[in-house]
Amino acid sequence: MSLNGIIGNALSGLTASQAALNAASNNVANVNTPGYARTQPVLQAANVGGVAMGVEVVGIARIADVYLQAASIGAISASASATVQADGLNQVQSQFGQLDDEGSLFARLSRAFSSLSQATVDPSQSVARLSAAADLEAFFNEAERLSEMLTGQRKDADTQIQAAVHRTNEILAELSELNGSMQSVSVAGGDTSGIANRQSELLDELASYVDIRTETKSDGRLVVRTGDGVALVETGIAQLEYVAAGSGAYGVAYGEIYVQPANNGQPISLSGHIDSGKLAGLLELRDETLPNIADELAELTAGAADALNKAHNDSVAYPAPQTLAGRNTGLVATDQHGFTGATTLAVTNTAGGLVKRIDIDFDAGTLSVDGGAAVALGTTVGSLTTAINAALGADGTASFVDGALTLEASSASNGLATLQDATTPSDRAGRGFAHFFGLNDLVTSTRPGFFETGLSGTDTHQFTTGTSLTFEVTTPDGRSAGTVNIPMVTGETFADVVTALNDPATGLGRYATYSLDSDGQLVSVPKTGYGDFEIDIASDDTLRGSTGLSFSNIFGLGLQTTAGRSEIFSVNDAVRSDSSRLSLGQLDIDAATVAGDIVLSSGDGRGGQLLQDAMTSTRSFDAAGAINATSSSLQDYSARLAGSVGSRAARAESEAASAEVLRSTAQTKRSNVEGVSLDEELASMTLYQQSYNASARMLQAAKEMTETLMGIV
């Protein structure tokens, strides 16, 4: 070998060793840098015409495994989604508390019924009655607070969604810029490992927001798509668009997240293309998990209010109140009253003596005063009111205004009370006469708390022409399937509205079948293949007569109407201001009771016992959230709600922990390949240092040989 060959080999060795040392030192310097993958020089034997000419550095290789990177990215997305839900549900759980937590909703409910029990022991004690009313109010106040907390969390989730979309757009923009840099450096034959490391770091962050998959083109460009293929970074950059609603209210219509393609094509809804990541977790939390919990809370709250009102309407205070002012039922005077069975209305004096009794037999369609001749009731709410008003005569009045029935004794020294017939109690849609009209409600509300209306298909709907219902249909993956508008036509019946709803072309008949059940409740059954579609009310400008209630209010359409019930209840102001209005007794009336007989007494606690029994008596609960329709006691349903909230939080925490283990495991395996090992790098530095020294010694030897030869010459 010539001296030139020796010198060439030595120089190439020096260059190769220097490149390797540079790579090793750079690896050591970035041992803790996120997203950094170690590099090493790519060396190959150099030869010219088949003659070995040392070594050449053909590039710097970034040590990465695309399969491990894909697994790690997927695990990051899954962990981010699970963590978001776990954090949100842990906050909900902490607010609801456990069954035995002193300040929890469930403990407040138990305490309220305990107070009612104490008040029943001695109904004449005003302090016990005041305490019972205050404890009941505390329960409904807590339900309202929890509902507002849930709407607050929905608003926070919506804000986080907007922030995540904004950061996602920033990441996509930088990835697009890096693609340009990658192409330029690759064409020039430069080291692209630094760009690739930054890409890797950005991809890990992007995966925490939305599930993605990547592909590297031959020219070095990185293509980024969602997990199911929507292009985010390709030849250009897509832009995510989202406007936060700024509200967590149950009735708010949240917009979708859209992807504006780089070619300015038609925007694509991203909602159905996100399977994991923070965005997926936030969307599920905002649109499903929190509303479901709110629905369950509302069903408990409404159930408690209705159970208490049933007992209170079957009871009477001592002395009986002069006025029984009913709730807004949403009915109009021309509606069929629809009652069966029998009930008694009594006028009493301050001593508890009977002044007048009115026995109403709905089955016979008549009423009688003090055992007198039967008088026809008529069939409508208006005719029923007229008949009762006539029967009261000089002792009182009955009126039906704006959906509410009001009975009032003429004399301030007299009061009014009702009593259900023991054998055939009055009934409309599962509630007695006083209960349905809310004549002696303990718990009042600003709109209906139950949706068994008692209306029939033959009742005129009483919504004016020009008003309408608009429904939004959503696919199982969160995309809008369109809107459906149902106009109201003056003079049509509820049966006509149901027919319009069931029209497959202009209504909702493609997705579900609607009907009015025997209790006048609007029910829907999904059509085959559409069980997971959601149909929600988008707008409703209807008002029924002069009641001020819309179709949605009356029939319980939409999340605002159903879940919002937690915020509408409070203890009757009349009871709060005058504890003697708490009905703890019952009328003592039978077939032989006549005017002048004592029918009320101050020590009677039978009504109080009914109020206590409301906690343990079986009643029907509608399906709400994750809890199916069931018949159970308030006590059991309360425990079930506590279990539902607690199990959700526990399950979410467990899933988050599992997802974090998978993320950590995937990251560890990836780091084992991509990560920097100080021991290995130090060993590599030692090796290449020796190689460098050897090449330097060869160069020195060649120099000495050259000098010797020159000296000989």
Secondary structure, DSSP 8 states (H G I E B T S, - for coil): --HHHHHHHHHHHHHHHHHHHHHHHHHHHTTT-TT---EEEEEEEEEETTEEEEEEEEEEEE---HHHHHHHHHHHHHHHHHHHHHHHHHHHHHHH--TT-TTSHHHHHHHHHHHHHHHHHSTT-HHHHHHHHHHHHHHHHHHHHHHHHHHHHHHHHHHHHHHHHHHHHHHHHHHHHHHHHHHHHHHTT---HHHHHHHHHHHHHHHTTS-EEEEE-TTS-EEEEETT--EEESSSB-EEE----S---TT------EEE-TT----EE-GGG--SSHHHHHHHIIIIIHHHHHHHHHHHHHHHHHHHHHHHHTSB-SS--SEEE----S--TTSB---BSEEEEEEEETTSBEEEEEEEETTTTEEEETT---EE--SBHHHHHHHHHHHHGGGEEEEEETTEEEEEESSTTEEEEEEE-SSSB-BBTTB-HHHHHTTT-SEEESS-S-------TTSB----TT-EEEEEEE-TTS-EEEEEEEE--TT-BHHHHHHHHT-TTTSSTTTEEEEE-TTS-EEEEE-TT-TT-EEEEEEE----TTS---HHHHHT-SHHHHGGGGGSEEE-HHHHH-GGGS--B-----TT--TTSB---TT--HHHHHHHHTTTS-EEE--BTTB--EEE-HHHHHHHHHHHHHHHHHHHHHHHHHHHHHHHHHHHHHHHHHS--HHHHHHHHHHHHHHHHHHHHHHHHHHHHHHHHHHH-
